[in-house]
Amino acid sequence: MKSKTIIHLKNGDVFQGALVRPFQTNDVEIEVEIDENERQMTFAVDEICYIVFTEVPEWARSSETTMVE
């Protein structure tokens, strides 16, 4: 299942969609599916002000210990 998110950019734009894949601390870009037609957009991490997860991400539901930076 893809994580539903709201991406707020530093320029004030807001996009709602689903992460294509989980991102790591060393990623410089993240990919997001913007609509039901699976249109993808790529955002540079340095353009993003913050990300809101609209659901609890799958990695946060695991009973295993997870390290998040």
Buried (B, 14 or more C-beta within 10 A) or exposed (E): EBBBBBBBBEEEEEBEBBBBEEBEEEEEEBBBBBEEEEEEBEBEEEEBEEBEEEEEBEEEEEEEEEEEE
